[in-house]
């Protein structure tokens, strides 16, 4: 089935540790996005990428890093510089050159140990 | 001021009732409007997508957009317990970046 796969579903981070969240899509979409969701705040854009080997900061990029080495993959690293990382992280993708909307994966919940 | 303001809820309605969800937006450059449904511990799934003023129907769901008032609505007719979820409105301009409302949690009581 075509879709967006995020892993792991749950992740725990120790103080001072970097962790990487995986996002893989087999929809042949060009653009991929990372959002953070906190209770009562809606989704906020962390990073996005419209093409391989290129990405842009979103509204809350500090403390996060990404890479886009393959079209189907867009991993997000939550670094130790992110002081409040506990949240639900959502990956999305869409086809560029069209008005098609973004489709989402099922998220990764990150918590601090 | 947030770009998209959504009625916070939560809403609790009996089965069979009409659910009415509303958002307002501030940027007149927004041209595309979406409603997503999100079940607990899941990602948002697209329900409705429109880019013009007026109504769009899909089964029990109707999305309404009034660009002159910068107001968008979602109506759910004959609501079912399976409609219990958080509903997110979203808008975008031509740069393809989405702006989301905070979400409204709906509970449909059997």
Contacts between the chains, C-beta under 8 A, distances in Angstrom:
chain1	res1	chain2	res2	distance
A	4	B	43	7.7
A	6	B	43	7.7
A	31	B	96	7.1
A	40	B	8	7.3
A	40	B	102	5.6
A	40	B	103	7.7
A	41	B	102	5.8
A	42	B	4	7.6
A	42	B	6	7.5
A	42	B	88	6.6
A	42	B	100	4.0
A	42	B	101	5.7
A	42	B	102	4.3
A	42	B	103	5.9
A	43	B	44	7.7
A	43	B	88	7.3
A	43	B	90	8.0
A	43	B	98	7.5
A	43	B	100	4.5
A	44	B	100	8.0
A	45	B	97	6.5
A	45	B	98	7.5
A	48	B	97	7.3
A	58	B	97	7.7
A	90	B	43	5.6
A	90	B	44	7.3
A	94	B	96	7.2
A	96	B	96	7.7
A	99	B	32	6.8
A	99	B	51	7.0
A	101	B	32	7.5
A	101	B	34	5.5
A	101	B	46	5.6
A	101	B	49	5.1
A	102	B	98	6.4
A	103	B	46	6.6
A	104	B	36	7.7
A	104	B	43	3.7
A	104	B	44	4.9
A	104	B	45	7.1
A	105	B	43	5.2
A	106	B	41	7.9
A	106	B	42	5.3
A	106	B	43	4.5
A	107	B	41	7.4
A	107	B	42	7.1
A	107	B	43	5.1
A	109	B	41	7.3
